[in-house]
Amino acid sequence: MSAPITPDANSNAAAAGEPLLSLEGLRVSFGDTLAVNDVTLAIGRGERVALVGESGSGKSVTALAILRLLRDAEVSGSIRFAGQDLTQKSERQMRGLRGSDIAMIFQEPMTALNPLYTIGDQIAETIVLHDGVSQAEAKKRAIALLARTGIAEPEKRVNSYAHQLSGGQRQRAMIAMALACRPRLLLADEPTTALDVTIRAQIVDLLLELQRDEAEKRGMAVLLITHDLNLVRRFAHRVAVMERGVLVESGPVEQIFSEPQHPYTQRLLNSRPQRAVEPVLPIAPVLLAARGVSVAFRTKLPGFSGWFRSGRFTAVANANVTVKQGETLGIVGESGSGKSTLAMALLGLQRTSEGEVEFQGRPLASYRGREQTVLRSNMQVVFQDPFSSLSPRQTIERIVGEGLALHRPQLDAAARREKIIAVLREVGMDRTALSRYPHEFSGGQRQRIAIARALVLEPRILILDEPTSALDVSIQQQVLKLLANLQNKYNLGFVFISHDLEVIGAMAHRVMVMQDGLIVESGDVEKIFSAPAHPYTRKLLKAALQA
């Protein structure tokens, strides 16, 4: 864990004067539900403040209230930015502030990025709108921003669409877009959620560098919303803790971390992943196996000849995988290493160019008709981005129960509802969620709904693609314990993909390390983590200690 950063001199000086942002008695309600209750918080020019708390505590709602983006909510209290009362501004005036003076990095980049436009066009649009430069100059600046956020080959990626980028690359593109016009206040809602440990460290360093540069010129401040307490220690000057819409404690980072006063703050700081997996039985059968699996995609070649000839990009090369009953296989690697592509191939949702995948000793291709339906119920997946995988037009009851309607037709409506309620309760939610829609929940709550949807069919194999990336530390611990209990109870096999090495260390029996589509190292998790043989593995572990 890195030592906390000492506040900059200019932030101390600024804090003594009028704050850049001031919230006084902020209340936000949705009908009868009070989401934010009497929050008072000030951020000085050049200051970095972290807002932490569990999912649903009101952190993101507070940020959206500052930008006046809560159209169905009743907002009261004072929101002042640079001496101006934002609650009195028209929508047209707010549009002039958003993206220019106040910018936001949203938690879920796939839903914030327009799928019909390239990444470069979306970044350039912001620059042209607020800075009035030419399209050519805006594109040049977009490429430079992508390069600074760590995206490889930015000249090519600037012409990519959101679906062509990995989760981490999409998050970096969102950061580039938010920083495009050098805002005075940056609202960063989980800016490192989807990033692997090495890129996370780079992004934190980048945000620190940009903030310090802009603090000297425009006094740029940052309100960081996160559940990553290591990031808070490394990044923030002050921290404010929210519980159920109420600000329960705030103060300098070192003070809060060393001497937390509120029981809730103490519980957050003590929430760390605990190893809770049981040993795999020596006689446990192999549930899932992949032999020599490769996945390749055709790509257009640059230049005029690219219209007539295609290139070949290998995303996964010669992968060998086995998962036994009751075993968790962890897969780690940086964004774009091929982890999610391999997972889709294991599920039979991605065509392989070479090799074969088997479930319980049979090739996936041999399952036909009713057998294939049974196969699907036995192999379930939790995707990385819950918002894009949950239908916005269906209630939670319909979403979680959809698989039951297809695979358990013998259940009547009452039995189906009771099973849905039971699985929601297992992931920390209650029956009040049944009639609500995905947009009514926080990012962490949506992730739990996605897990419930996968678990409701009691599968034999569960592919977990970053299942805890959107969860705060205390809920993460609960979900990991839940998954471990379910595995022990039903002898489930897990393929657990994560950039959080601490989570993999707590959950996995074995671990595979992927780099550029290749499995560079694999073995028992204790052995790999204590004595890594490959330089890339050592690099990941070193970055995890620094993050």
N, C-alpha and C positions, 0 to 999 in steps of 0.2 A: 504493500500500500504506500503510495507516494505521500510525502509530507505536504501539508496545506500550503498554498501560495500566499505570501505576504501581500496585503492590499497595496495597490499602487499609491504613490504619493498624491497623484492628481485626483484619485477617487476619494481619498481622505479630505482633501481640500474642498472637493465638490459637495461632499456629504454635509459639510458645515453650512453651505448655502441652501438655496431653494432646491428641492429634489427635482430630478428630471421627471419622475413618475410618482404620483401620490394617490393612493387609494385610501378613502376614509369611509368607514361604515358600509362597505360594499355588500349588497345583498342581491342574490340571484335566485329566482324561484321559477319552477316549471309547474304551473298549476298549483297543486297543494304540496309539491315537493320543494323543500328549501335546499338548494344545492350549495350555496355560499352564504354564510351568515356572519354579517358584521365584521368583515375583514378590513383591517387597517394596515397598510404597508407602504413604505417609501423606498425609492431607489435613487441614489444620487448619480450625477453624471460620472461616467467612467467606472461605475461600480458593477460588480457581478454578484447577483443574489440568486440563490437556489431555493426553489419551492418544492418540498418533498412531502410525501404522504402516500397512503395506499390508493389503489384504484378506486375511483368514485369519491375521493375525498374533496374534490372541487378544484384541483390544480388547473386542469385544462379549461374548465369553465371560467375560472378567474382570468386566464389569458385571453379567451375569446370575448369576454366582457370588455376588456381593455380595447379591443379592436372593434367593438360593437358588431359582432358577428352572431349574436344570439337573438335571432329574429322571433322565436316563439317563447322567449323568456321575459319575465318581469324583472327589470334591473333598477335598483335604487342605490343611493349613496353617491359619493363623489369620486370621479375619475379625472385627475388633472395630469396633463402632459405638457411639460415646458411652460407651465403657467396657464394653459388653456383647458377649459372644462370640456372634455370630450362628449359628455352627455348632452351638451347643448349644440353640438355640431350637426349639420345636415348630412345626409348620406353622401352627397356629392363631395362635401368637404372631407369626409372620412375616406373616400376613395383616393383623394389626393394624398392623404397621410399614409395609407396602407401601402406597404412595399417601398415607400420612399423614406419617411421619417420613422415609421414603425413597421418592422418586418417580422414575419413568423416562420419558423421551421416547424411544419406539422409532423405529428407522430407517425402517420401512415402515408408514405410518399406515393404509393400506387393510387390512392384515392385523391391526392392533391395534384397529381400531374395529369394533364389532359392526354388521353391515349391517342388522339388524332393528330397531334403535333409533335415534332421532334423536340428533344430536350433543348437543343440550341435555340429553336424558335421561341420556346417558352421563356427562356432566360433573356433572350434578346428583346422580347416583347416588353418586359418590365423596364429594361434599360432605355428603349426608344420612348416609352410612355412617359417616364419620369425625367430622363436626362435630355431627351430631344436630339439624340445623335442619329446618324445614318444607320441603315440596316447593316452595312458592311462593317462599320465600327462596332456596332452592338454585337455582331457575331464574333468579331475578333476578341472583344472583352469576354464573351461567353466561353470561348475556348480557353482563355487565360484563367477564368474562374474554375472551370472543370479541372484544369491542370493543378491548380492550387489545392483543390479538395481531394487530390490523390487519384483521379480517374486516369487510367492508362490510355494512351493514344487519344487525347482529347479532340484532335482534329477529325478523327473518325466518329467518336462517340457523340460529338455535337450534332450529328445527323441521325442519331439513333432515336427510336421511340421507347417509351417507358417499359413496354413488355420485353424489349431486347436487352434490358439491363438486369443485373442481379439485384437482390434486395438492398445490399450495401451500396451499390452504385446508384440506385434510385435515391437513397437517402442523401448521398453526397451531392447529387444533382439538385435536390431540394435546398441544401445548404448554400450551394452556389447561387441559386435563384434568390434566396433571401438576402444574401450579401451583395447582390448586384448593384444596388444603388446606395451602398454605404449608409445604412439607416442609423439613426441616433439611438434607437431602442430596438434590441433584438429579443423577441420572445422565442425561446428554443424549447419546444415541447418534445422531450425525449430525442434529442438530436443524434444520439449514438446507439439507439435501440437495436437497429438492424445490422450494426457493424461488428466485424470480427475484432479481436483484441488488438492486432497491429494497426489496423485502420482507425480504430477507436482512439488510440493514442495519437495518431497523426491528426485526426480531426480536432481533438482537444487542444493540441498544440497550435493548430491552425486558427481555431476560434480565439485562443488566447492572444496569438500574434496579431490577428486582425482587430480584436477589441482594443488592444493596447495602442495600436497605430491610430485607430479611429478615435480613441479616447482623447489623444493629444489634439486631434483636429476638430472633432465634433462632440467630444464627450460621450461617445457611444457607451451605453450600458446594456447589460444582458440580464434577462430574467430566465433562468434555467429551470425547466420543469423536468424532474427525473426521479427514478427510483434507484439509480446507481449511486450508492453512498460513497464509493471510491472516487467517482467522478466529482461529487460535491466537494470532497476534501481537496481534490487537486485543482478545482476550477474556481470555486466561489470565495468571495470575501465574507458574506453573511449567508445564513440559512434560515428559512422559515418553514415550520412544520405544520401541516394541515391534517386534521382528523374530522371526517364527516362535515366538511364545510366550514369548520372553525379553525382559526389560527391559534394553536395551543402553545407554541413556543417559538422564539426567534432570537437571534444573536449572532455574534462572530462564530465562524466555523469551528475554530479550535475550542472555543468555550462549549459549544453545543456537543461536540464529539467527545470531549474529555469529561464534562460535567453536565450531562442532560438532566433537566429537572422534572420534566413531565413523564409519567409512566409510558405514554405512547411513544415518545421519542426514545426512551430506553429500550422498548420492545423492538422498534425499527433497527436500532444499532446492534441489537443482539441476534438479528435474523440472518443467519448464514446457512447455506445448503449443508445438510448433515447426511453423511453416507448411511443409507437405510436399505441397501439391497442385500438379498440373501444369496449364498453361493449357489451356483448352477449344479444340479445333480449330474454326476458323471455319466449316467445312463440316459440323460435327457435327449430326446430325438431332435434332429435338425428340422426346423419348420421352414426356413427360407434359405435358399442357396443360389448363388450366382457364380458362374464359371466363365472366365474370359470375356466378360461383358464390356463392350465398347459402344459408345454413342457418338455419332458424327452428324454434323449438319452441313448442308451445302450452302456456300456463300458466294456472293457475286465478287468477281475479281475487279480491281480498280481499272479505270480507263475504258476506252471504247470496246476493247475485246471482251470485257466483263459481261456484255450483253449476250455474248455467244458461248462463253465458257464459264464454268463454275469452279470455285475452289472448294476446299473441304476443311472444316474446323472440327477437331476431335475434342469433345467436351469431357468424355470419360474413356480411358484407355485400359483395356485388359484387367478389369476389376474382378477380384474373387472375394465373395462374401458368404459367410454362413452365420445364421442366427438360430440358436437352439431354443427349445421351450424353456421359458423362465429366464431368458438371458437378455441383457441390454447391450447392444453394440453401439458405441458412440462414434460419430463421424465428425471430425473437426477439420478446419482449413479456412483460409481466407475467402472472402466473397469472390465468386467466379471460379473456385477451385473444382467445381463439379459435384458438390455434395447433393444439392437438390435434384440435379439431373440424374444422378445415380439412384436417388430415392424414387423418382418417377419411373425409372426403368425397372426397379425392384417390384413396383406396384403393377407393372404392365401398362402404364399410362404413357410411356415413352418408348418408341420403337428403337430396338437395338440394331446396330450395324454388324455386330459380331457377338458370339457367346449366347448363353441360355440362362434363364431364370426359372427356378423350380420352387414350388410350394408343396410341402409334405411329399417330396420325392417325385412329383410330376411336373413336367414343363408347363408353364402358364399357357402356352399355345394349345395344349391338349384339352383344356377345359372348354366345354361347349354347352350352350343352352342353359338348362337349370343348374348344371354344375358351375357354370361361370357366375351365376347369380349368388350361389353359396360361397364361391371363392371371394367375391367382392365383400360379402358380409364378414368374412374372416380376415380380410386385409383392409384396414382403415387408415386414414391419414389425417393429421392435423397440420394445416398449412401455416406458413410463416405470417401471412397478412390476413388476420381474421375478417377484417371489414370487407375485403374483396371476395372472400369465399362464403360470406353469409348473404343470402338474398335480402335486399332492402325492402322488398314488398311482402315478405312473410313474417309472421309473428315468431317468437322464439319457440312456442309450442309446435308450430308447423316445421320449423327448421330442424329442431332436435328430433321430432317424431317422424320426419320424412323417411328415414331409413327403416323405421319400424313398420310403417305402412306398406313398404315394398317387401321387406324381408320377413316380417312377422304378421302376415295377414290374418292369422288366427286370433289375434288380440282384438277385443272390441274397443270402442272409444274410451271407456272408463279405465280399462286395464292399461291401454296405451298411455293415457294421461298420467296414471300413477307411476309408471315406469319412467316417464319423462321427468316428473317431479323428483323422483328418487335420484336420478343421475344428476340433475341440477343441484340437488342438495349435496351430493358428493363433491362437487367442484366449488362449493361455497356460495351457492345462490338458492333462492327460495321460489315458491310458486307465484309470487307477484310478478316474476319475469315472463310468465307464459303469454300474456296478451300484449307484451311490448315488442318493439322493433329494434333491430341492431343499432340504429343511430341514436337510440335513447340510452345507450350504455357507454361507459368509458372503454378505452382500449384494452385494459386488463380484463374487464368483465366480458368483452367480446371474445377474448382469447379463451376464457373459461367456458363460454358457450360452445365454441368450436371443439374444445376437448370433450364436452358432454355429448355433442353430436356423434363424435367418433366412438365414444365408450358405450353408448346406449345399446349397440348391437353385440357387445361382449366379444370382440374380435380375438383371433389367435395371435395376429401380428398387428402391431400399431407402429406406423411410421410417423415420427414426431419431428417436424421441420421447424426448429426454433420455437417450441411450444411455450417457453417461459420468457421470451425476449421482451414481451410487452407487459410483464408482470412486475410489480414492486417486490421488494425483497421478502416481506413477510408472507404475501400471497404466493410468491414463488416457492417458498419453503413448504407451504401447505400443499401446493399442487404436486411438488416432487414427492412428498410423503404419500399423497393420494395415489400417484402413479406407482410408487413402490408397493403400496398395500394391494393395489389391484393386480399387479404382476404376481405377487406372492399368492394371492387368493385364487387367481385363475390360470397361473402358469403362462402368462402372456410373454410373447417375444417382442422386444422393442428395438427399433432402429432410431436412435436419438441423435439428431443433427443439431449442433449448437456451436456458436462462437464463444460461449462462456465456458472456459475450461474448468472453472470451479463447479459448475453444474454437472459437466461430464464426469469429473472426479467423484461426485456424489452419487451419480446414477448408474454409470456404466460398469460392466464387467470387463469388456474389452473395448479397445479404441483403435480406430483407423485414422491416419492422418493423410489428407489429400492436398496435393499441390498441382495446379495446372492439369487436372484430369487424371493424375496418377496417384495411386496409393503408395506413398513413400515410406510408410512405417505402420506396423500394426502389432498388437499384442495385448497382454493384460494391462489394464489401466494403471495399476500401481507400478509396474515395471517401466512402462513408457514415461509416466510422469516423474519418476524418481531418477531414471537413467536413460534419457532419450538418446538414440543413436544417430538420428538424422539431423543435420544442421537446421533444416526448416522446422522440425519439432522443437528444437532448442530455442529457436527464434520466437515461436508462438508462446512457449512457456515463459520466456523472459518478458515478453510484452504483457502477458497476463499479470505478472508480478508488479509491473509498472503502472498498469491501468487503474 
